[in-house]
Amino acid sequence: MSGAEVAECFNTSFGKVFRAVKWIVDWGLEHRNLDGVESIGVDEVQVRKGHHYATLVYQLDAGNKRLLGIEEGRTEESLETFFEKFDEDTEGE
């Protein structure tokens, strides 16, 4: 469902839905554990009409398959941005 559809279903505003989603995503990123990531997969998806893409990076280890990151664009720089963030999150481990 879109944010507008969720807001309508729960008889609330789009702003409240947006803030709730942002809060839980921020919480998840703060508490994410990246220990043991050994295998990744990379994909690109079109996010809207035209040539607007996102790069998705997944963990593909047996027993632990999950989305690790989403970066705007489908360029080498998009992937480099993910790895810079990944390195920051795993420093000191």
KEKE-3310 file (N, C-alpha, C; in steps of 0.2 Angstrom, whole numbers, plus 5000, padded with zeros to 4 digits):
npx = (5004:5002:5008:4998:4987:4988:4986:4973:4966:4969:4963:4970:4984:4994:5007:5008:5009:5021:5030:5030:5035:5047:5053:5054:5062:5074:5076:5079:5090:5099:5101:5105:5114:5128:5137:5146:5142:5145:5142:5136:5123:5119:5107:5097:5084:5070:5064:5054:5045:5054:5072:5076:5083:5087:5100:5101:5107:5110:5111:5117:5119:5118:5104:5102:5096:5094:5089:5102:5105:5100:5103:5103:5102:5111:5124:5142:5147:5136:5136:5148:5145:5137:5146:5155:5146:5144:5156:5158:5148:5153:5166:5178:5175)
npy = (4994:5011:5026:5035:5027:5019:5029:5033:5021:5020:5031:5043:5055:5057:5063:5058:5044:5044:5049:5039:5028:5032:5034:5020:5014:5022:5018:5004:5005:5010:4999:4989:4974:4970:4959:4945:4945:4938:4935:4944:4951:4961:4972:4981:4993:5000:5015:5025:5031:5034:5036:5032:5025:5013:5006:4991:4981:4965:4953:4937:4926:4909:4905:4918:4930:4946:4963:4975:4988:5002:5013:5028:5029:5019:5017:5015:5023:5023:5011:5012:5021:5014:5004:5013:5017:5004:5001:5010:5006:4994:4996:4993:4980)
npz = (5000:4997:5006:5007:5005:5017:5027:5024:5027:5041:5045:5047:5045:5030:5034:5047:5045:5037:5046:5056:5049:5045:5058:5063:5053:5055:5069:5066:5058:5067:5076:5069:5066:5058:5059:5053:5039:5024:5011:4997:4987:4973:4966:4954:4953:4945:4951:4948:4934:4919:4919:4933:4945:4959:4968:4976:4990:4996:5009:5007:5014:5020:5029:5033:5025:5019:5016:5015:5011:5002:4989:4980:4962:4949:4948:4948:4959:4967:4973:4979:4989:4997:5002:5009:5019:5025:5029:5039:5048:5052:5058:5070:5073)
capx = (5000:5005:5007:4991:4982:4988:4983:4966:4964:4969:4960:4975:4987:5000:5012:5009:5012:5028:5035:5030:5039:5054:5055:5055:5068:5079:5078:5082:5097:5104:5101:5107:5120:5131:5142:5145:5140:5150:5140:5131:5120:5117:5102:5095:5077:5067:5060:5049:5046:5060:5078:5077:5085:5091:5104:5099:5112:5107:5115:5114:5122:5113:5100:5102:5095:5091:5091:5107:5105:5097:5107:5100:5106:5113:5131:5148:5147:5130:5139:5154:5142:5135:5152:5157:5142:5145:5163:5157:5144:5157:5172:5180:5172)
capy = (5000:5018:5030:5039:5022:5017:5035:5032:5015:5021:5037:5048:5059:5055:5065:5054:5038:5045:5050:5032:5024:5035:5032:5013:5013:5025:5013:4998:5006:5011:4993:4984:4970:4967:4954:4939:4946:4935:4935:4949:4952:4968:4972:4988:4993:5007:5018:5029:5032:5037:5033:5034:5019:5013:5000:4987:4977:4960:4948:4931:4920:4903:4906:4925:4933:4952:4969:4978:4995:5005:5019:5031:5028:5013:5018:5013:5028:5021:5005:5014:5024:5008:5001:5017:5016:4998:5001:5014:5002:4988:4998:4991:4973)
capz = (5000:4997:5012:5007:5006:5024:5030:5023:5031:5048:5047:5049:5039:5027:5038:5053:5042:5035:5052:5059:5045:5046:5065:5063:5049:5059:5074:5064:5056:5073:5080:5064:5067:5052:5060:5049:5032:5020:5004:4996:4980:4971:4961:4953:4952:4943:4956:4945:4927:4916:4921:4940:4948:4965:4969:4982:4992:5000:5012:5004:5018:5021:5035:5034:5018:5021:5013:5019:5009:4996:4987:4974:4956:4948:4946:4953:4964:4971:4976:4983:4994:5001:5005:5014:5025:5028:5033:5045:5053:5055:5061:5077:5074)
cpx = (5004:5004:5000:4986:4982:4985:4976:4963:4964:4966:4965:4978:4993:5006:5014:5012:5019:5032:5035:5035:5046:5057:5057:5061:5074:5081:5081:5089:5102:5105:5103:5113:5122:5136:5140:5142:5146:5149:5135:5129:5118:5112:5101:5088:5075:5063:5054:5050:5052:5066:5080:5077:5087:5095:5103:5105:5109:5112:5112:5117:5116:5110:5100:5102:5091:5093:5096:5107:5102:5101:5104:5105:5108:5120:5136:5148:5141:5133:5144:5151:5140:5141:5155:5153:5143:5151:5162:5153:5148:5164:5173:5177:5178)
cpy = (5006:5021:5033:5033:5020:5023:5034:5027:5016:5028:5042:5051:5056:5057:5060:5047:5039:5045:5043:5028:5026:5033:5025:5011:5016:5020:5007:4999:5007:5004:4987:4981:4968:4962:4948:4939:4944:4936:4940:4948:4959:4968:4980:4987:5000:5009:5022:5029:5036:5033:5035:5027:5019:5006:4997:4982:4972:4956:4942:4925:4915:4905:4914:4929:4940:4958:4973:4986:4996:5012:5021:5030:5021:5013:5015:5017:5026:5015:5007:5017:5019:5006:5006:5017:5010:4998:5005:5010:4996:4990:4995:4984:4968)
cpz = (5000:5004:5012:5008:5014:5028:5030:5027:5038:5050:5050:5043:5036:5031:5044:5051:5040:5041:5056:5055:5046:5053:5065:5059:5052:5065:5072:5061:5062:5077:5075:5066:5060:5053:5056:5042:5028:5013:5003:4988:4979:4965:4959:4951:4950:4949:4954:4938:4925:4918:4928:4943:4955:4965:4976:4983:4997:5003:5009:5008:5019:5028:5037:5027:5020:5017:5017:5017:5003:4995:4980:4968:4955:4945:4951:4959:4969:4976:4981:4989:4999:5005:5010:5020:5029:5032:5039:5050:5056:5058:5068:5078:5073)
residu = (MET:SER:GLY:ALA:GLU:VAL:ALA:GLU:CYS:PHE:ASN:THR:SER:PHE:GLY:LYS:VAL:PHE:ARG:ALA:VAL:LYS:TRP:ILE:VAL:ASP:TRP:GLY:LEU:GLU:HIS:ARG:ASN:LEU:ASP:GLY:VAL:GLU:SER:ILE:GLY:VAL:ASP:GLU:VAL:GLN:VAL:ARG:LYS:GLY:HIS:HIS:TYR:ALA:THR:LEU:VAL:TYR:GLN:LEU:ASP:ALA:GLY:ASN:LYS:ARG:LEU:LEU:GLY:ILE:GLU:GLU:GLY:ARG:THR:GLU:GLU:SER:LEU:GLU:THR:PHE:PHE:GLU:LYS:PHE:ASP:GLU:ASP:THR:GLU:GLY:GLU)
# end
